[in-house]
Amino acid sequence: MDEYTIFRHYYIRLNLIKVINYKAIKKILKDWTKKKKIDVIITTGGTGLTGRDITPEALDEIADKHIPGFGEIFRTISLKTVG
């Protein structure tokens, strides 16, 4: 896990690809929600679109708010810019 400050913003970067345990992912994210320094948690990717892909379920269980359609909009923008 990397922790650093850029432009007075505190960042934590953790490669969850090595964490494929549902409970471990939930615990890491819950611990982060308790840190006063953290205002937002952004995740990308997951463990892949396989039977072992448990990241979405772990996030879904602890999320305070869901934003329906946001993922589709983000993917559309990404497709237009990245291809």
N, C-alpha and C positions, 0 to 999 in steps of 0.2 A: 504494500500500500504506500502510495506517495502522498505527502501532504505538503502544500506550499501556498504562498500568498502572491497574487499578481494584482496590481492596481487596487490594493486594499481589499481584495476578495480572497477568501479562504477556499482552497480547493482540496478535495480528496479524490484520488484516482485509485481504483482498485480493479484489477483484472479478475472478474468473477468467472472467467472461463475455467479456472482451476477449481472453482467451488460449484460442484454439481449436486450438492446436498440441499434439498428443499429447506430444511430447518436452518441450515447455516446461512443461506441467502436471506431468509426472513430475519434472522438474528442480526446480521450485519446491517441490513436496512433499518430495522427498528432501533438499533443502537445509534445510527446516524441521525434518526429523527429526534433523538433526545439531546443532541449536541446543540448548544445555543449558537455556535458559530455557523451552523448550516441552515440556510433559508430554503434551499431547493435541492432535490435529488433528481438527477437526470440519468437514465440508463439507456444504453444502446445495445443492440444485439441480444444475445441470450445463449443458450446452450445448443441452439440449432433447432430445426423443425423435425425433430425426431421424438420418439416416445420418451426420451429422457429430458426433453425440454420442459423444465419446471419453473423457469424464471418468470414467465407471465403469471402463473398461478400464485407464486410467492408474492409478487408485486400486487396483484389484484387483492390479495387477502389483507394487506396492510395499507393500501392507498386510502388517503383521506378524500380524494376527489378524482373522478374520472372525467375525461374530456372526450366524449364521443366524436368521432370524425377527425380528431387531430392527427392521428397516425396516418390516415389516408391522405390528408392535406400535405403532411410532411413528406410522405413517400412521393407524391406527385411533384412537389417542388424539387426533391432530390433527383427524380427521374429526368426532369427538364434540365437540370444544371449538370448532373454527372453523367447521365445517359444510361 
